[in-house]
Structure formats: C-alpha cells, structure tokens
Amino acid sequence: MRIARWTHAGTDGEGFVIGDRVVDFPDALTVADVLARGLAATGELFEAVADAAGTPLREVRLRAPLAPASVRDFVAFEEHVEGVSAGVEGKSHVADEWYEAPTFYFTNPHTILGPADEVSPPVTERLDFELEVAVVVGAADSADGANLTADAASRHIFGYTIMNDWSARDLQAREMRVRLGPCKGKDFGTTLGPWIVTADELAGFVDPDGFLAVRAEVYVNGSLVGEDLVSNAGWTFPEFVAYASRNSRVVPGDVLGSGTVGNGGCLGELWGRNQEVTPPPLRAGDEVRMVVEGIGEITGRVGQSVAAPSLPPARKRSRARRR
C-alpha cells in the first residue's frame, strides 16, 4: 500500500495511492489516524476503498506524506562518515564511538517539505542535499514503544519514505565547533515523499541479515551524482527504532532517517574525497532528484536564499555573583 497526502482543486486530501489514482480514506480519516491504528487495520481500510474511482494522480499535487511527531536522523553509513570527515578534518577518519551505536540527532518537524516543493535555504555558500530512506513508525500490539528490542521494533515499522536532509554546510561547520548541534545548518527544510510505502511492500528487498537492500540514486540537474544500496548501513531499520526507543519512546508518526547513503549521497562527502569543493554547492535554480527502488522519487528545486534578522554576538559579561 502507498499512503499519501495531496491537494486537488484547492482541497487537501489524505488516503491511498492505488495505481494511477488517489483515493480518500473512509470516514475522513487522516494519515495520523491511520498510523495510530497500525498496519493491520490499514489493510482493512484499503480493502474498503480499493474499487473507488478516486482522482487521477496526475491531477493532484502531493504534499509531504505525514506531519511527523518527531524527526530523528541517524548517521549510519561508514562510507559517508569517511568522506565527510576528510573534508572537515583533512583526513578520512571514523571515530571508534561510531561503531558502538547508531548515533542520531533531532531535526525540525515544522519545516517539512513535500516531494516537489522548493526549498528556501538560509544565506549559505555550501548548500547540500542528503539522500536518505526514512522509516515511519506506526502503532503495534507488541509494546508501547519504549525500550524495544529489535524484533519488537520491527513491528512498529509502518513503512518507508524518501528523505532529503537539506544542509547548509558552512553554517553546520560553525555550529559543530561549539560541540552541539547541528541546528540552523539543518532545520530550514527536510523533504519527505512521495508517499509512505508500507513495510510489507518492501519485504522482498530485505536481505538475509535484515538489511533493506534497495538501490538509491541522486541526480543534480539531470546528472547522476551518487548511488548506493541502503543495505550498506551499519544497522538495520529495526535496530534504528530500537535504539531510538532506548530509555525513551517512539510513537506513531515518528520519522527516523537512515542517514546519508555513501558513494555520493551528498556533496559534502565528495568534497572531502576530492579535497576541493567539486561538484559545486547547490545554487538557486538547481534541481535535486532522488530515486529509491520500491518507493519512488522526489524532486526539489533550490529557491532563493532567505536572509534572517541579525543578532549580536555574545557580549563580554562581568560574571558578578550579586546585583
């Protein structure tokens, strides 16, 4: 099943993509409602509307397939870390701590973009994309989403979507020197789409070790820049979900990105490997298209940079302990 949100003739809709048409959920249900019900109940909804006429897919504009409850983004591809570290540190290096656990950061659920939306970046000289696959969490009968094992976590995986974690690398580099972040180098836009493909649809791509072996490609202005198998991640998607739930909780609507795939999944990796800023950073008017086997494709165009109101630098303070 494919789950989507769209706009048609000025009205928003949420439901299934069935062949070349979109069909609304029955009873005015939303994607959030469906995720909260879980995968089995969604199959029952699908059967109820499978023969409905719907609206031609070509006539709608797809929106992001959900409004995430939260967005976690992992850094799970060793090859990506090797390349980016070469650009940041001058040499390729993967910290020992990377191998111990699938590290992630939280990004902004309020700046989610649809699969054909334009991104409006901050003022930056190093705009980049990041090609990722994201898992979408749904309800499961097995547990409440806290302290899950990998096996239990697999039952919380509702489906998958493509994720583009837009990045302003110069802003990110400054922030990370403070040993916290990233923040403004990342949170201006994350593209999701074109829809959520339910986990059962991709079961045939899961290899014997539990890794999702789908091919992912990214094109800039029509030229192939990066390609990889998502199964080159250091951990499986159930392990991502399990780690996110450790001493915490995952809930329906959470989105967990795989992190950037290797072999050109972002420009930053290539800059590190080439030891120069080639290919060039993204500029206004550039088009980034991502294609993932079994899921579909998203295309984002770079818009004009948006200058933010200025703030002063930190002021020197007296450190007095009394007024």
C-alpha positions, 0 to 999 in steps of 0.5 A: 500500500502507498499512503499519501497526502495531496491537494486537488482543486484547492482541497487537501486530501489524505488516503491511498495511492492505488495505481494511477489514482488517489483515493480518500480514506473512509470516514475522513480519516487522516494519515495520523489516524491511520498510523495510530491504528497500525498496519493491520487495520490499514489493510482493512481500510484499503480493502474498503476503498480499493474499487473507488474511482478516486482522482487521477494522480496526475491531477493532484499535487502531493504534499509531504506524506505525514506531519511527523511527531518527531524527526530523528536522523541517524548517521549510519553509513561508514562510507559517508562518515569517511568522506565527510570527515576528510573534508572537515578534518583533512583526513578520512577518519571514523571515530571508534564511538561510531561503531558502538551505536547508531548515533542520531540527532533531532531535526525540525518537524515544522519545516517539512517539505513535500516531494516537489516543493522548493526549498528556501535555504538560509544565506549559505555558500555550501548548500547540500542535499542528503539522500536518505530512506526514512522509516515511519513508525506506526502503532503495534500490539507488541509494546508501547514503544519504549525500550524495544528490542529489535524484533519488537521494533520491527513491528512498529515499522509502518513503512518507508519514505524518501528523505532529503536532509537539506544542509547548509554546510558552512553554517553546520561547520560553525555550529559543530565547533561549539560541540552541539548541534547541528541546528540552523545548518539543518532545520530550514527544510527536510523533504519527505515523499512521495508517499509512505510505502508500507513495510510489507511492500518492501519485504522482498528487498530485505536481505538475509541479515535484515538489511533493506537492500534497495538501490538509491540514486541522486541526480543534480540537474539531470546528472547522476551524482551518487548511488548506493544500496541502503543495505550498506548501513551499519544497522538495520531499520529495526535496530534504528527504532530500537535504539531510538526507543532506548530509555525513551519512546517512539510513537506513531508518526515518528520519522527516523532517517537512515542517514546519508547513503555513501558513494555520493549521497551528498556533496559534502562527502565528495568534497572531502574525497576530492579535497576541493569543493567539486561538484559545486554547492547547490545554487538557486535554480538547481534541481535535486532528484532522488530515486529509491527502488520500491518507493519512488522519487522526489524532486526539489528545486533550490529557491532563493536564499532567505536572509534572517534578522541579525543578532549580536554576538555574545557580549563580554559579561562581568560574571558578578555573583550579586546585583 
